[in-house]
Amino acid sequence: MADDKKSGSGAGGKPVEPAQPRPGFISRLMKAPQFFAEVRQEAAKVTWPTLSETRVTTIAVFVMIFLAIIFFAVVDFAVNMVVKWLLG
């Protein structure tokens, strides 16, 4: 039963298609200019953040890191004290 599903010959199974051969190095190299042209087009569509937006988000990240440090330090201290009290 399980072998039927793997081979694709069971009810509702799809036949397995053979893998397509990988394109050669030369054919990929010939497509490189088109690829980079498309990359340039897509990069032109990106809305890049301004310097002030970057500054604000960077400060927000550092504030959140600092708050996480404080939170985990307090939790670590509390768990440490509870374990010491229990094992006392």
C-alpha positions in Angstrom: 0.0 0.0 0.0 2.7 2.5 1.0 4.8 1.4 -2.0 1.9 2.2 -4.3 1.9 5.9 -3.2 5.7 6.2 -3.6 5.7 4.9 -7.1 2.7 6.9 -8.2 0.8 3.9 -9.5 -1.9 4.0 -6.8 -5.3 5.6 -6.9 -5.0 9.3 -7.4 -1.2 9.3 -7.7 0.6 11.5 -10.2 3.3 10.1 -12.4 6.7 11.3 -11.5 8.4 13.5 -14.1 12.1 13.1 -14.7 14.3 15.9 -13.5 15.2 18.5 -16.1 18.9 18.7 -16.9 20.7 21.7 -15.4 21.7 24.4 -17.8 25.4 24.5 -18.6 27.8 27.2 -17.4 28.0 28.9 -20.8 24.2 29.2 -21.2 23.9 30.7 -17.7 26.8 33.1 -18.4 25.0 34.2 -21.6 21.9 35.1 -19.5 23.8 37.2 -17.0 23.3 40.6 -18.7 19.6 40.1 -18.8 19.5 39.0 -15.2 21.4 42.1 -14.0 19.2 44.4 -16.1 16.2 42.9 -14.4 17.8 43.3 -11.0 18.5 47.0 -11.8 14.8 47.4 -12.8 13.5 45.8 -9.6 16.0 47.8 -7.4 14.7 51.0 -9.0 11.2 50.2 -7.7 12.3 50.0 -4.1 11.4 52.8 -1.8 14.5 53.4 0.3 14.1 54.9 3.8 15.3 58.4 4.4 18.2 59.1 6.8 15.9 60.3 9.5 13.7 57.1 9.2 16.8 55.0 9.4 18.0 56.9 12.5 14.6 56.5 14.2 14.4 52.8 13.6 18.0 52.2 14.6 17.3 54.0 17.9 14.1 52.0 18.4 16.0 48.7 17.9 18.6 49.7 20.5 15.9 50.7 23.0 14.2 47.3 22.5 17.5 45.5 22.9 18.1 47.4 26.1 14.6 46.6 27.4 15.1 42.9 26.5 18.3 42.9 28.5 16.6 44.4 31.5 13.7 42.0 31.3 15.8 38.9 31.0 18.2 40.0 33.8 15.2 40.5 36.1 13.7 37.1 35.2 17.1 35.4 35.5 17.6 37.0 39.0 14.1 36.0 40.1 14.5 32.4 38.9 18.0 32.2 40.5 16.6 33.4 43.8 13.6 30.9 43.7 15.9 28.0 42.9 18.3 28.9 45.7 15.4 29.2 48.1 14.0 25.8 47.1 17.3 24.0 47.2 18.5 26.1 50.1 
